Amino acid sequence: MNISPTPSTKNPTPQQLSLFTALCLSIPIGVSIYLIYRDEKVASIFFIATLLSSYALFQYTLRKFIYRKIKLIYKYIYQTKANKKEEVYNKYVLPAKNIDEVTQEVEQWAEQRKAEIEMLKQNEVYRKEFLQNLAHEIKTPIFAIQGYIDILLDEVPNDQAPTKKFLENTARNVERMVNLVNDLDEITKLESGEQPLHKESFIIQNIIREVFDALYIQIVERHITCSIKKGCELPITVFADKEKIRQVIINTVINAVRYGKENGSIIISVYKTDDQHVLIEVSDDGVGIAEEHLPRLFERFYRADRNRSRQYGGSGLGLAICKHIIEAHDQAMHIRSKVGVGTTIGFTLLTKKES
């Protein structure tokens, strides 16, 4: 057993701390035994036995419990699987460190993480500014190109079918670019808080029917039936930004049209969950989405099915915009799906102005 003869009061090692504590316990016991029996031999035996046993107990306690917790902290801090060299370090070197040294390393780690977080925040600000500037600057040339193409389409004779076809394809792709730029502009404004909410009371079923009418052509092209769920037709009033919620419903219905199956159905349900909240859910019976994609569907530019998104001109920003709008209302949005069954996207709204 390795016992240090002189405990240090500054930055003690576990061995020194155990010895110091054992001495504090064994000396009074040894003195008490001597005063009772007046026998130096008996007092010495009790002193040595108490010293050794208490030292071993304290040393075991420190190593087994306290330093095991410290090792666990190290494991969570570095979050890596230890190699053989690190295992030797954790087993033989780390227990020899004192608490102050461990505290210093943890503080250094905390400072590094703080610096990394600050850098990530700065990068996020730069990203938002870049997207906002990009969306603003690219609008002018795109709209100019769109205007020139429209003029050319009007002036191309009907007998020049190939030229007209190329221009029509170009016009469709420019339209996709316009939609992408508008979505970029929209989401940067939402992120920066430049679009304040203008809340009012309105009947949510009326907005749903208006959206069905506005998207009639896209819905008919895929032979999809859209309806409000039976039993949910009774008018329910919500308190929110009417135009923003209209955009949320448009985006979710368009998403259901793109990923729903032909000759399928889209059903919107409206429920009062309590006196203050309403749940709106848009469900389709389409191909569904694999479970591994669900946590990322509200991310910017994320597409679960890239081929279909390109086919129908999706930008990958629709659901991200919806999530920003709903969160701006201090409400929540969710999605659930099963491959081969369909997808449901839902969100909550307030029924009335909060007092």
Buried (B, 14 or more C-beta within 10 A) or exposed (E): EEBBEEBEEEEBBBBBBBBBBBBEBBEEBBEEBBEEEEEEEBBEEBBEEBBBEBBEBBBEBBBEEEBEEBBEBBEEEEEEEBEEEBEEEBEEEBBEBBBEEBEEBBEEBEEEEEEEEEEEEEEEEEEBEEBBEBBEEBBEEBBEBBEEBEEBBEEBEEEEEEEBEEBEEBBEEBBBBBBBBBBBBBBBBBBEEEBEEEBEEBBBBEBBBEBBEBBEEBBEEBEBEBBBEEEBEEEBEBBBBBEBBBBBBBBBBBBBBBBBBEEBBBBBBBBBEEEEBBBBBBBBBBBBBEEEBBEEBBEBEBBBBEEEBEEBBBBBBBBBBBBBBBBBBEBEBBBBBEEEEBBBBBBBBBBEEEE
